[in-house]
Amino acid sequence: MQAGELTIDVYDMPGRPVRVDFRGKSVHRQPDMILRPLFADISKKATSYGGGVEMHFEELDFFNTATITTVIHFVKELRNKQTPVVLSYNAQHQWQRVFFDALGMLAKDGRLKIRAV
């Protein structure tokens, strides 16, 4: 999926986690209009395949607070459905490190794993 400067690639296969790769920049003022339908589809696939979701942000150059909010809501929805989630980020980018360190508070129950790459 391409939306402005943001590219999102989704790879899915039964029995495996749905992989979501974010690249570029997300600067949309209302990214939920773009991301929510995509996230709903990813959630359905993850539920039917039983493998969870892996979200990769390593190649993301920037995302604004509106995008961050949408991603957090999606992660919470997946956790509420007992869907395992792995978030991978680039520890070389300080802004990513700060965001994902803060998101670590949601990782206390084991359903969310955050990986620095």
Buried (B, 14 or more C-beta within 10 A) or exposed (E): EEBEEBBBEBEBEEEEBBBBBBBBBBBBEEBBEBBEEBBEEBBEBBBEBEBBBBBBBBEBBBBEEBBBEBBBBBBEBBBEEEBBBBBBBBBEBEEBBEBBEEBEEBBEEEBBBBEBE
